[in-house]
């Protein structure tokens, strides 16, 4: 395998610790002075619909096609922060293709901490058992990448957003320094 120079390595973020995950990726990109790529955002922009609307209107196969197209373009980036959902990352060969371009960090937190963050963000919707069950199902899917080879886990249970960003930056710099990416 060819080693990528440190300046060409991507930082791939996945996982879930609460609402508004792309904001963490954007902040990390700002701190590192790197471009930010939000895979799900690009999928939604391309289709002109939310991920859920794409599934409802066009079906799962259309969504998977869009995901593959966007991931195909994302692997061409060098020196970028790429935010991707765990579900998209684990589809097909996306994990292997992205891992070849940089370090993958999966953000996790204790379920209670995530539920508290969801409660604060969703308000009254959180009290609906169906909404809560949907959120927990999404959480399990987002974290499914965490035990995969070459995926580094960062527990953000007791961290605020600034601390999460700082810890991601430190972990990524350590991985780059030891030449983790090939």
LUMBAVEX-282356 format. One record per residue (C-alpha): residue number from 1; chain; x, y, z negated. Coordinates in Angstrom, 2 decimals, decimal comma. Example, Ala and Ser with C-alpha at 12.3 -4.5 7.8 and 13.67 -1.06 7.14 Angstrom:
# LUMBAVEX-282356
<r seq="1" mol="A" px="12,30" py="-4,50" pz="-7,80"/>
<r seq="2" mol="A" px="13,67" py="-1,06" pz="-7,14"/>
//
This chain:
# LUMBAVEX-282356
<r seq="1" mol="A" px="0,00" py="0,00" pz="0,00"/>
<r seq="2" mol="A" px="1,17" py="3,55" pz="0,74"/>
<r seq="3" mol="A" px="1,72" py="5,90" pz="-2,20"/>
<r seq="4" mol="A" px="-0,05" py="9,24" pz="-1,91"/>
<r seq="5" mol="A" px="1,88" py="12,31" pz="-3,04"/>
<r seq="6" mol="A" px="0,48" py="13,81" pz="-6,24"/>
<r seq="7" mol="A" px="-0,85" py="16,84" pz="-4,34"/>
<r seq="8" mol="A" px="-2,95" py="14,56" pz="-2,11"/>
<r seq="9" mol="A" px="-4,58" py="12,53" pz="-4,87"/>
<r seq="10" mol="A" px="-8,27" py="12,98" pz="-5,50"/>
<r seq="11" mol="A" px="-10,03" py="12,93" pz="-8,83"/>
<r seq="12" mol="A" px="-13,23" py="10,93" pz="-8,50"/>
<r seq="13" mol="A" px="-15,79" py="11,48" pz="-11,28"/>
<r seq="14" mol="A" px="-18,69" py="9,17" pz="-11,97"/>
<r seq="15" mol="A" px="-20,80" py="8,17" pz="-14,96"/>
<r seq="16" mol="A" px="-23,33" py="10,03" pz="-17,01"/>
<r seq="17" mol="A" px="-23,28" py="11,82" pz="-20,36"/>
<r seq="18" mol="A" px="-26,33" py="14,04" pz="-19,89"/>
<r seq="19" mol="A" px="-28,07" py="16,30" pz="-17,40"/>
<r seq="20" mol="A" px="-26,22" py="18,45" pz="-14,89"/>
<r seq="21" mol="A" px="-23,22" py="16,21" pz="-14,27"/>
<r seq="22" mol="A" px="-22,14" py="18,10" pz="-11,12"/>
<r seq="23" mol="A" px="-21,46" py="21,18" pz="-13,28"/>
<r seq="24" mol="A" px="-18,72" py="19,27" pz="-15,11"/>
<r seq="25" mol="A" px="-17,14" py="18,32" pz="-11,78"/>
<r seq="26" mol="A" px="-17,28" py="21,92" pz="-10,59"/>
<r seq="27" mol="A" px="-15,62" py="23,14" pz="-13,79"/>
<r seq="28" mol="A" px="-12,86" py="20,53" pz="-13,50"/>
<r seq="29" mol="A" px="-12,26" py="21,58" pz="-9,89"/>
<r seq="30" mol="A" px="-12,04" py="25,23" pz="-10,95"/>
<r seq="31" mol="A" px="-9,54" py="24,46" pz="-13,73"/>
<r seq="32" mol="A" px="-7,39" py="22,40" pz="-11,35"/>
<r seq="33" mol="A" px="-7,80" py="24,81" pz="-8,43"/>
<r seq="34" mol="A" px="-9,10" py="22,01" pz="-6,20"/>
<r seq="35" mol="A" px="-12,07" py="21,84" pz="-3,83"/>
<r seq="36" mol="A" px="-15,24" py="20,23" pz="-5,22"/>
<r seq="37" mol="A" px="-17,24" py="17,62" pz="-3,33"/>
<r seq="38" mol="A" px="-20,64" py="16,57" pz="-4,71"/>
<r seq="39" mol="A" px="-21,59" py="13,40" pz="-2,81"/>
<r seq="40" mol="A" px="-25,24" py="13,36" pz="-3,89"/>
<r seq="41" mol="A" px="-25,56" py="17,08" pz="-3,17"/>
<r seq="42" mol="A" px="-24,24" py="16,52" pz="0,34"/>
<r seq="43" mol="A" px="-26,68" py="13,65" pz="0,87"/>
<r seq="44" mol="A" px="-29,58" py="15,86" pz="-0,21"/>
<r seq="45" mol="A" px="-28,37" py="18,77" pz="1,94"/>
<r seq="46" mol="A" px="-28,06" py="16,54" pz="4,97"/>
<r seq="47" mol="A" px="-31,55" py="15,09" pz="4,57"/>
<r seq="48" mol="A" px="-33,20" py="18,27" pz="3,35"/>
<r seq="49" mol="A" px="-34,78" py="16,27" pz="0,52"/>
<r seq="50" mol="A" px="-33,91" py="15,06" pz="-2,97"/>
<r seq="51" mol="A" px="-32,58" py="11,52" pz="-3,39"/>
<r seq="52" mol="A" px="-35,97" py="10,39" pz="-4,74"/>
<r seq="53" mol="A" px="-37,79" py="12,02" pz="-1,81"/>
<r seq="54" mol="A" px="-35,45" py="10,32" pz="0,68"/>
<r seq="55" mol="A" px="-36,29" py="6,93" pz="-0,90"/>
<r seq="56" mol="A" px="-40,01" py="7,67" pz="-0,90"/>
<r seq="57" mol="A" px="-40,23" py="9,18" pz="2,60"/>
<r seq="58" mol="A" px="-37,67" py="7,12" pz="4,50"/>
<r seq="59" mol="A" px="-36,83" py="4,10" pz="2,36"/>
<r seq="60" mol="A" px="-33,76" py="2,74" pz="0,66"/>
<r seq="61" mol="A" px="-32,01" py="1,80" pz="3,93"/>
<r seq="62" mol="A" px="-32,02" py="5,43" pz="5,15"/>
<r seq="63" mol="A" px="-30,58" py="6,55" pz="1,81"/>
<r seq="64" mol="A" px="-27,81" py="3,93" pz="2,03"/>
<r seq="65" mol="A" px="-26,98" py="5,07" pz="5,57"/>
<r seq="66" mol="A" px="-26,70" py="8,68" pz="4,43"/>
<r seq="67" mol="A" px="-24,57" py="7,62" pz="1,44"/>
<r seq="68" mol="A" px="-22,22" py="5,68" pz="3,69"/>
<r seq="69" mol="A" px="-21,84" py="8,64" pz="6,06"/>
<r seq="70" mol="A" px="-21,06" py="11,07" pz="3,24"/>
<r seq="71" mol="A" px="-18,64" py="8,67" pz="1,49"/>
<r seq="72" mol="A" px="-16,91" py="8,05" pz="4,84"/>
<r seq="73" mol="A" px="-16,25" py="11,81" pz="5,01"/>
<r seq="74" mol="A" px="-15,34" py="12,08" pz="1,30"/>
<r seq="75" mol="A" px="-12,49" py="9,57" pz="1,63"/>
<r seq="76" mol="A" px="-10,89" py="11,93" pz="4,13"/>
<r seq="77" mol="A" px="-10,44" py="14,63" pz="1,47"/>
<r seq="78" mol="A" px="-7,06" py="15,06" pz="-0,16"/>
<r seq="79" mol="A" px="-6,48" py="16,93" pz="-3,40"/>
<r seq="80" mol="A" px="-10,18" py="17,29" pz="-4,27"/>
<r seq="81" mol="A" px="-12,54" py="16,59" pz="-7,16"/>
<r seq="82" mol="A" px="-15,25" py="14,25" pz="-5,89"/>
<r seq="83" mol="A" px="-18,42" py="13,73" pz="-7,94"/>
<r seq="84" mol="A" px="-20,33" py="10,55" pz="-7,08"/>
<r seq="85" mol="A" px="-23,09" py="8,67" pz="-8,88"/>
<r seq="86" mol="A" px="-22,33" py="5,21" pz="-10,20"/>
<r seq="87" mol="A" px="-25,02" py="3,74" pz="-7,96"/>
<r seq="88" mol="A" px="-23,48" py="5,23" pz="-4,82"/>
<r seq="89" mol="A" px="-19,94" py="4,36" pz="-5,91"/>
<r seq="90" mol="A" px="-20,81" py="0,67" pz="-6,28"/>
<r seq="91" mol="A" px="-22,62" py="0,34" pz="-2,95"/>
<r seq="92" mol="A" px="-20,72" py="-1,58" pz="-0,29"/>
<r seq="93" mol="A" px="-17,00" py="-0,82" pz="-0,24"/>
<r seq="94" mol="A" px="-17,28" py="2,75" pz="-1,56"/>
<r seq="95" mol="A" px="-15,42" py="2,00" pz="-4,79"/>
<r seq="96" mol="A" px="-12,42" py="0,48" pz="-3,02"/>
<r seq="97" mol="A" px="-12,30" py="3,20" pz="-0,39"/>
<r seq="98" mol="A" px="-12,44" py="6,02" pz="-2,92"/>
<r seq="99" mol="A" px="-10,03" py="4,31" pz="-5,33"/>
<r seq="100" mol="A" px="-7,47" py="4,26" pz="-2,53"/>
<r seq="101" mol="A" px="-7,57" py="8,09" pz="-2,46"/>
<r seq="102" mol="A" px="-7,33" py="8,86" pz="-6,17"/>
<r seq="103" mol="A" px="-8,17" py="8,11" pz="-9,77"/>
<r seq="104" mol="A" px="-11,73" py="7,24" pz="-10,76"/>
<r seq="105" mol="A" px="-12,89" py="8,43" pz="-14,17"/>
<r seq="106" mol="A" px="-16,23" py="7,23" pz="-15,52"/>
<r seq="107" mol="A" px="-17,81" py="9,51" pz="-18,13"/>
<r seq="108" mol="A" px="-19,70" py="7,68" pz="-20,85"/>
<r seq="109" mol="A" px="-21,25" py="8,55" pz="-24,21"/>
<r seq="110" mol="A" px="-23,16" py="6,77" pz="-26,94"/>
<r seq="111" mol="A" px="-26,75" py="6,15" pz="-25,90"/>
<r seq="112" mol="A" px="-28,02" py="8,22" pz="-28,84"/>
<r seq="113" mol="A" px="-25,93" py="11,20" pz="-27,73"/>
<r seq="114" mol="A" px="-27,20" py="10,93" pz="-24,16"/>
<r seq="115" mol="A" px="-30,80" py="10,64" pz="-25,36"/>
<r seq="116" mol="A" px="-30,37" py="13,73" pz="-27,53"/>
<r seq="117" mol="A" px="-28,96" py="15,67" pz="-24,56"/>
<r seq="118" mol="A" px="-31,85" py="14,48" pz="-22,39"/>
<r seq="119" mol="A" px="-34,33" py="15,51" pz="-25,07"/>
<r seq="120" mol="A" px="-32,85" py="19,00" pz="-25,15"/>
<r seq="121" mol="A" px="-32,91" py="19,26" pz="-21,36"/>
<r seq="122" mol="A" px="-36,26" py="17,61" pz="-20,64"/>
<r seq="123" mol="A" px="-38,25" py="18,97" pz="-23,56"/>
<r seq="124" mol="A" px="-41,79" py="17,60" pz="-23,61"/>
<r seq="125" mol="A" px="-41,10" py="15,30" pz="-20,62"/>
<r seq="126" mol="A" px="-38,72" py="13,37" pz="-22,86"/>
<r seq="127" mol="A" px="-41,64" py="12,25" pz="-25,04"/>
<r seq="128" mol="A" px="-43,23" py="10,46" pz="-22,09"/>
<r seq="129" mol="A" px="-42,16" py="6,76" pz="-22,43"/>
<r seq="130" mol="A" px="-42,06" py="6,38" pz="-18,65"/>
<r seq="131" mol="A" px="-39,69" py="9,35" pz="-18,28"/>
<r seq="132" mol="A" px="-37,50" py="7,99" pz="-21,07"/>
<r seq="133" mol="A" px="-37,44" py="4,50" pz="-19,55"/>
<r seq="134" mol="A" px="-36,52" py="5,97" pz="-16,18"/>
<r seq="135" mol="A" px="-33,68" py="7,96" pz="-17,77"/>
<r seq="136" mol="A" px="-32,35" py="4,85" pz="-19,57"/>
<r seq="137" mol="A" px="-32,49" py="2,81" pz="-16,37"/>
<r seq="138" mol="A" px="-30,55" py="5,50" pz="-14,53"/>
<r seq="139" mol="A" px="-28,03" py="5,60" pz="-17,36"/>
<r seq="140" mol="A" px="-27,36" py="1,87" pz="-17,11"/>
<r seq="141" mol="A" px="-26,83" py="2,15" pz="-13,35"/>
<r seq="142" mol="A" px="-24,51" py="5,13" pz="-13,75"/>
<r seq="143" mol="A" px="-22,34" py="3,30" pz="-16,25"/>
<r seq="144" mol="A" px="-22,14" py="0,08" pz="-14,24"/>
<r seq="145" mol="A" px="-18,83" py="1,22" pz="-12,74"/>
<r seq="146" mol="A" px="-17,15" py="1,58" pz="-16,12"/>
<r seq="147" mol="A" px="-15,71" py="-1,93" pz="-16,43"/>
<r seq="148" mol="A" px="-14,49" py="-2,20" pz="-12,84"/>
<r seq="149" mol="A" px="-10,81" py="-2,55" pz="-12,07"/>
<r seq="150" mol="A" px="-9,11" py="0,79" pz="-11,54"/>
<r seq="151" mol="A" px="-11,88" py="2,80" pz="-13,23"/>
<r seq="152" mol="A" px="-10,84" py="4,77" pz="-16,30"/>
<r seq="153" mol="A" px="-13,39" py="5,47" pz="-18,99"/>
<r seq="154" mol="A" px="-13,70" py="8,73" pz="-20,92"/>
<r seq="155" mol="A" px="-16,02" py="8,69" pz="-23,93"/>
<r seq="156" mol="A" px="-17,64" py="12,13" pz="-24,22"/>
<r seq="157" mol="A" px="-19,94" py="11,30" pz="-27,14"/>
<r seq="158" mol="A" px="-18,63" py="13,94" pz="-29,53"/>
<r seq="159" mol="A" px="-17,47" py="16,51" pz="-26,99"/>
<r seq="160" mol="A" px="-19,02" py="19,69" pz="-25,69"/>
<r seq="161" mol="A" px="-18,72" py="20,52" pz="-21,99"/>
<r seq="162" mol="A" px="-15,46" py="22,46" pz="-22,37"/>
<r seq="163" mol="A" px="-13,89" py="19,57" pz="-24,26"/>
<r seq="164" mol="A" px="-15,06" py="17,07" pz="-21,63"/>
<r seq="165" mol="A" px="-13,53" py="19,19" pz="-18,88"/>
<r seq="166" mol="A" px="-10,24" py="19,57" pz="-20,79"/>
<r seq="167" mol="A" px="-10,04" py="15,82" pz="-21,48"/>
<r seq="168" mol="A" px="-10,75" py="14,93" pz="-17,85"/>
<r seq="169" mol="A" px="-7,96" py="17,27" pz="-16,73"/>
<r seq="170" mol="A" px="-5,48" py="15,77" pz="-19,22"/>
<r seq="171" mol="A" px="-6,40" py="12,17" pz="-18,30"/>
<r seq="172" mol="A" px="-6,12" py="12,89" pz="-14,57"/>
<r seq="173" mol="A" px="-2,76" py="14,62" pz="-15,01"/>
<r seq="174" mol="A" px="-1,50" py="11,61" pz="-16,97"/>
<r seq="175" mol="A" px="-2,67" py="9,23" pz="-14,25"/>
<r seq="176" mol="A" px="-1,02" py="11,33" pz="-11,55"/>
<r seq="177" mol="A" px="2,23" py="11,55" pz="-13,57"/>
<r seq="178" mol="A" px="2,51" py="7,76" pz="-13,85"/>
<r seq="179" mol="A" px="1,62" py="7,28" pz="-10,17"/>
<r seq="180" mol="A" px="-1,59" py="5,35" pz="-10,88"/>
<r seq="181" mol="A" px="-2,92" py="5,91" pz="-7,37"/>
<r seq="182" mol="A" px="-1,53" py="4,03" pz="-4,40"/>
//
